[in-house]
Amino acid sequence: MYVGAPSDANEYEVYEVDGIKVYVSPFVDTRDGLKIYLSGFGMFKNLAVASGY
C-alpha cells in the first residue's frame, strides 16, 4: 500500500470510500471485499488494508 495516487491511474480500479480514493491493482482479488482500517496507536497510526475479511 502506498500513499498518494499512482503515476498511471489507468492501470488501477478506483473506489471512493468516505471521501478517500483507493486505487486497487487489477491483480488484487476484491470479490470478497476489502477493509481499510487504522492500525497502531497514538502518533504511530497507519492505514492498513485487508482482503477477504
C-alpha positions as CSV (number, residue, x, y, z in Angstrom):
1,M,0.0,0.0,0.0
2,Y,1.3,3.5,-0.9
3,V,0.1,6.9,0.0
4,G,-1.0,9.1,-3.0
5,A,-2.2,8.4,-6.5
6,P,-0.2,6.1,-8.8
7,S,1.7,7.7,-11.7
8,D,-0.6,5.9,-14.2
9,A,-4.1,5.6,-12.6
10,N,-5.4,4.0,-15.8
11,E,-3.9,0.7,-14.7
12,Y,-6.0,0.6,-11.5
13,E,-9.6,0.3,-10.4
14,V,-10.6,3.4,-8.4
15,Y,-13.0,3.3,-5.5
16,E,-14.0,6.2,-3.3
17,V,-14.8,5.4,0.3
18,D,-15.8,8.2,2.7
19,G,-14.1,10.7,0.6
20,I,-10.9,8.7,0.3
21,K,-9.9,7.5,-3.2
22,V,-8.4,3.9,-3.2
23,Y,-6.5,2.7,-6.3
24,V,-6.6,-1.1,-6.5
25,S,-4.4,-3.2,-8.8
26,P,-6.3,-5.5,-11.1
27,F,-4.2,-8.3,-9.7
28,V,-5.8,-7.9,-6.3
29,D,-8.9,-10.2,-5.7
30,T,-11.7,-7.9,-4.5
31,R,-14.5,-10.4,-4.8
32,D,-14.7,-10.9,-1.1
33,G,-14.3,-7.2,-0.4
34,L,-11.5,-5.0,1.1
35,K,-11.3,-3.5,4.5
36,I,-9.4,-0.3,5.1
37,Y,-8.7,0.5,8.7
38,L,-6.3,2.3,11.1
39,S,-3.6,0.3,12.8
40,G,-1.2,1.3,15.5
41,F,-1.7,3.8,18.3
42,G,-1.1,7.4,19.2
43,M,1.0,9.2,16.7
44,F,2.1,5.9,15.2
45,K,-1.2,5.2,13.3
46,N,-1.2,3.9,9.8
47,L,-3.7,2.9,7.2
48,A,-3.9,-0.8,6.6
49,V,-5.8,-3.0,4.1
50,A,-7.1,-6.5,4.4
51,S,-8.8,-8.6,1.7
52,G,-11.3,-11.4,2.1
53,Y,-12.4,-10.4,5.7
